[in-house]
């Protein structure tokens, strides 16, 4: 992990993850490109109707405040949980025509 990502992870550990974990959520960094940090929201945060608001008011706000020279924007990569994939597989298996 490069130094920029270490700095980002430190801010996430201190300022963001505790709040997300309090609600059963988690965040994982993917990559940093041209000032845009790509992240995955996991756990209860994945697919949550408030995920966009959480990203803007917590994740992006904290990172931009702490590391304005690195992070201009935070983009959420949409993911599907393993549990949801398994539910879909079961449905397809059980109702296969």
C-alpha positions in Angstrom: 0.0 0.0 0.0 1.4 3.4 -1.0 1.8 6.3 1.4 -1.3 8.1 0.0 -3.5 5.1 0.7 -2.0 4.7 4.2 -3.0 8.3 5.0 -6.5 7.7 3.6 -6.9 4.5 5.6 -5.7 6.3 8.8 -8.5 8.9 8.4 -11.0 6.2 7.7 -10.0 4.3 10.8 -10.1 7.3 13.0 -13.1 9.3 11.6 -15.3 7.1 9.4 -15.2 3.4 10.3 -16.4 3.9 14.0 -19.5 5.6 12.8 -20.2 3.0 10.1 -19.5 0.1 12.4 -22.0 1.5 15.0 -24.7 0.8 12.4 -23.4 -2.5 11.2 -21.5 -1.1 8.2 -18.0 -1.1 6.9 -16.0 0.6 4.1 -13.2 -0.8 1.9 -11.0 1.3 -0.4 -10.5 0.3 -4.0 -8.3 2.8 -5.6 -7.4 6.5 -5.9 -7.3 8.1 -9.4 -6.9 11.7 -10.1 -8.3 12.9 -6.8 -11.2 10.5 -6.8 -11.3 7.8 -4.2 -13.3 4.7 -5.1 -14.8 2.8 -2.2 -17.1 0.0 -1.4 -19.7 0.3 1.3 -20.2 -3.1 3.0 -22.4 -4.7 5.6 -25.6 -2.8 6.4 -24.3 0.2 4.4 -24.3 -1.8 1.1 -27.5 -0.9 -0.7 -28.8 1.2 2.1 -31.1 4.0 1.0 -29.0 6.5 2.9 -25.7 5.3 1.4 -25.4 8.4 -0.8 -26.0 10.7 2.1 -23.6 8.8 4.3 -20.9 9.0 1.6 -21.4 12.8 1.1 -21.8 13.9 4.7 -19.4 11.5 6.4 -16.9 9.7 4.1 -16.3 12.5 1.6 -16.5 15.3 4.1 -14.0 13.7 6.5 -11.5 12.8 3.8 -11.7 16.2 2.0 -11.3 18.0 5.3 -8.3 15.9 6.4 -6.6 15.3 3.0 -7.7 18.1 0.5 -4.5 17.6 -1.5 -5.4 13.9 -2.1 -9.2 13.5 -2.1 -11.5 15.7 -4.2 -14.4 13.3 -4.5 -15.4 9.9 -3.1 -17.2 7.5 -5.5 -19.1 4.5 -4.2 -18.7 1.3 -6.2 -22.0 -0.6 -6.0 -21.5 -4.1 -4.7 -23.8 -7.1 -4.1 -23.4 -8.9 -0.8 -22.6 -12.6 -0.7 -25.8 -13.2 1.1 -27.8 -11.6 -1.7 -26.0 -13.6 -4.4 -26.8 -16.8 -2.5 -30.5 -15.9 -2.2 -30.6 -15.2 -5.9 -28.9 -18.6 -6.6 -31.4 -20.4 -4.4 -34.4 -18.7 -6.1 -33.1 -19.6 -9.5 -32.4 -23.2 -8.5 -35.8 -23.6 -6.8 -37.8 -22.0 -9.5 -35.9 -23.1 -12.6 -38.3 -23.8 -15.4 
